[in-house]
Amino acid sequence: MRTNFECELVEFNGENNHVHLLKNFPLKVAVTKLVNSLKDVSSRRLRQEFPDLTRHYWRANTLWSASSFAGTVDGAPLSMVKQYIEQQNRPV
Protein backbone atom coordinates (compact mmCIF):
# COMPACT_ATOMS: atom_id res chain seq x y z
CA MET A 1 0.00 0.00 0.00
CA ARG A 2 1.42 3.38 -1.00
CA THR A 3 0.69 6.42 1.08
CA ASN A 4 0.92 9.99 -0.14
CA PHE A 5 2.04 12.05 2.82
CA GLU A 6 1.89 15.33 0.86
CA CYS A 7 5.39 16.19 2.10
CA GLU A 8 8.06 18.46 0.73
CA LEU A 9 11.76 17.89 1.41
CA VAL A 10 13.20 21.32 2.21
CA GLU A 11 16.74 20.37 3.25
CA PHE A 12 18.79 17.21 3.80
CA ASN A 13 22.20 16.53 5.30
CA GLY A 14 23.68 14.54 8.13
CA GLU A 15 26.60 12.67 9.56
CA ASN A 16 27.91 9.10 9.21
CA ASN A 17 25.49 7.79 11.81
CA HIS A 18 22.38 9.95 11.32
CA VAL A 19 20.61 12.24 8.90
CA HIS A 20 18.82 15.56 9.22
CA LEU A 21 15.66 16.08 7.18
CA LEU A 22 13.73 19.33 7.08
CA LYS A 23 10.30 18.53 5.72
CA ASN A 24 7.04 20.38 5.31
CA PHE A 25 4.03 18.16 5.84
CA PRO A 26 0.39 18.63 6.84
CA LEU A 27 -0.69 18.35 10.47
CA LYS A 28 -2.91 15.38 9.60
CA VAL A 29 0.24 13.26 9.08
CA ALA A 30 1.60 11.44 12.14
CA VAL A 31 5.35 12.01 12.42
CA THR A 32 5.96 8.38 13.40
CA LYS A 33 4.16 7.10 10.29
CA LEU A 34 6.15 9.45 8.08
CA VAL A 35 9.49 8.47 9.63
CA ASN A 36 8.72 4.75 9.48
CA SER A 37 7.72 5.05 5.83
CA LEU A 38 10.92 6.95 5.00
CA LYS A 39 12.99 4.26 6.73
CA ASP A 40 11.14 1.41 5.00
CA VAL A 41 11.39 2.88 1.51
CA SER A 42 15.00 4.06 1.83
CA SER A 43 16.08 0.69 3.26
CA ARG A 44 14.43 -1.20 0.41
CA ARG A 45 15.93 1.07 -2.25
CA LEU A 46 19.41 1.02 -0.69
CA ARG A 47 19.35 -2.78 -0.56
CA GLN A 48 18.34 -2.92 -4.22
CA GLU A 49 21.05 -0.51 -5.31
CA PHE A 50 23.76 -1.81 -2.97
CA PRO A 51 23.28 -5.58 -2.47
CA ASP A 52 26.42 -5.76 -0.29
CA LEU A 53 24.51 -3.93 2.44
CA THR A 54 22.42 -7.06 2.95
CA ARG A 55 25.55 -9.07 3.67
CA HIS A 56 26.90 -6.40 6.01
CA TYR A 57 23.68 -6.05 8.05
CA TRP A 58 22.41 -9.63 7.79
CA ARG A 59 22.27 -10.22 11.55
CA ALA A 60 20.20 -7.16 12.39
CA ASN A 61 18.25 -7.37 9.11
CA THR A 62 17.79 -3.61 9.30
CA LEU A 63 19.68 -0.59 8.03
CA TRP A 64 18.12 1.96 10.38
CA SER A 65 17.85 2.15 14.13
CA ALA A 66 14.37 1.72 15.57
CA SER A 67 14.74 5.12 17.24
CA SER A 68 14.18 8.55 15.76
CA PHE A 69 13.98 12.15 16.89
CA ALA A 70 11.58 14.78 15.64
CA GLY A 71 11.50 18.36 16.77
CA THR A 72 9.56 21.45 15.91
CA VAL A 73 11.02 24.84 15.19
CA ASP A 74 8.07 27.08 15.85
CA GLY A 75 9.37 30.62 16.16
CA ALA A 76 12.83 29.89 14.76
CA PRO A 77 13.48 31.38 11.33
CA LEU A 78 13.43 28.67 8.70
CA SER A 79 16.64 30.11 7.24
CA MET A 80 18.48 29.32 10.51
CA VAL A 81 17.26 25.73 10.53
CA LYS A 82 18.27 25.27 6.88
CA GLN A 83 21.68 26.78 7.61
CA TYR A 84 22.20 24.39 10.54
CA ILE A 85 21.38 21.39 8.37
CA GLU A 86 23.53 22.62 5.48
CA GLN A 87 26.53 22.85 7.84
CA GLN A 88 26.34 19.17 8.77
CA ASN A 89 28.69 16.74 7.03
CA ARG A 90 27.17 14.76 4.19
CA PRO A 91 26.55 11.10 5.09
CA VAL A 92 28.98 8.78 3.37
C-alpha positions as CSV (number, residue, x, y, z in Angstrom):
1,M,0.0,0.0,0.0
2,R,1.4,3.4,-1.0
3,T,0.7,6.4,1.1
4,N,0.9,10.0,-0.1
5,F,2.0,12.1,2.8
6,E,1.9,15.3,0.9
7,C,5.4,16.2,2.1
8,E,8.1,18.5,0.7
9,L,11.8,17.9,1.4
10,V,13.2,21.3,2.2
11,E,16.7,20.4,3.2
12,F,18.8,17.2,3.8
13,N,22.2,16.5,5.3
14,G,23.7,14.5,8.1
15,E,26.6,12.7,9.6
16,N,27.9,9.1,9.2
17,N,25.5,7.8,11.8
18,H,22.4,9.9,11.3
19,V,20.6,12.2,8.9
20,H,18.8,15.6,9.2
21,L,15.7,16.1,7.2
22,L,13.7,19.3,7.1
23,K,10.3,18.5,5.7
24,N,7.0,20.4,5.3
25,F,4.0,18.2,5.8
26,P,0.4,18.6,6.8
27,L,-0.7,18.4,10.5
28,K,-2.9,15.4,9.6
29,V,0.2,13.3,9.1
30,A,1.6,11.4,12.1
31,V,5.4,12.0,12.4
32,T,6.0,8.4,13.4
33,K,4.2,7.1,10.3
34,L,6.1,9.5,8.1
35,V,9.5,8.5,9.6
36,N,8.7,4.7,9.5
37,S,7.7,5.1,5.8
38,L,10.9,6.9,5.0
39,K,13.0,4.3,6.7
40,D,11.1,1.4,5.0
41,V,11.4,2.9,1.5
42,S,15.0,4.1,1.8
43,S,16.1,0.7,3.3
44,R,14.4,-1.2,0.4
45,R,15.9,1.1,-2.2
46,L,19.4,1.0,-0.7
47,R,19.4,-2.8,-0.6
48,Q,18.3,-2.9,-4.2
49,E,21.0,-0.5,-5.3
50,F,23.8,-1.8,-3.0
51,P,23.3,-5.6,-2.5
52,D,26.4,-5.8,-0.3
53,L,24.5,-3.9,2.4
54,T,22.4,-7.1,2.9
55,R,25.6,-9.1,3.7
56,H,26.9,-6.4,6.0
57,Y,23.7,-6.1,8.1
58,W,22.4,-9.6,7.8
59,R,22.3,-10.2,11.6
60,A,20.2,-7.2,12.4
61,N,18.3,-7.4,9.1
62,T,17.8,-3.6,9.3
63,L,19.7,-0.6,8.0
64,W,18.1,2.0,10.4
65,S,17.9,2.1,14.1
66,A,14.4,1.7,15.6
67,S,14.7,5.1,17.2
68,S,14.2,8.5,15.8
69,F,14.0,12.2,16.9
70,A,11.6,14.8,15.6
71,G,11.5,18.4,16.8
72,T,9.6,21.4,15.9
73,V,11.0,24.8,15.2
74,D,8.1,27.1,15.9
75,G,9.4,30.6,16.2
76,A,12.8,29.9,14.8
77,P,13.5,31.4,11.3
78,L,13.4,28.7,8.7
79,S,16.6,30.1,7.2
80,M,18.5,29.3,10.5
81,V,17.3,25.7,10.5
82,K,18.3,25.3,6.9
83,Q,21.7,26.8,7.6
84,Y,22.2,24.4,10.5
85,I,21.4,21.4,8.4
86,E,23.5,22.6,5.5
87,Q,26.5,22.9,7.8
88,Q,26.3,19.2,8.8
89,N,28.7,16.7,7.0
90,R,27.2,14.8,4.2
91,P,26.5,11.1,5.1
92,V,29.0,8.8,3.4
